[in-house]
Amino acid sequence: MTDPAPHDPAAVALELERLRRSVEVGFAKTDGALALLVQRSDQTDARLADHEQRLDGLERARWPIPSLAALVSLAALAVTLWQATAAH
């Protein structure tokens, strides 16, 4: 099949159809890429929320450690003072 002459209305319509098809394909590719980016963003948000929740749990579980260390050191001081006074 031969292409019509450049000034023929059928040729213009054919070129317009080709352009429209190219634009539709481009939009479909862009839409797919954007959907993938949105999905990855949602996954990243979910992982970040999970990490925040785990970090909060670790921070809550950590608070007794300094308190226990202070109690142990006070007990050691008390035992040391008791032994020092008992030895005299």
Secondary structure, DSSP 8 states (H G I E B T S, - for coil): -----TTSHHHHHHHHHHHHHHHHHHHHHHHHHHHHHHHHHHHHHHHHHHHHHHHHHHHHHHTHHHHHHHHHHHHHHHHHHHHHHHH-
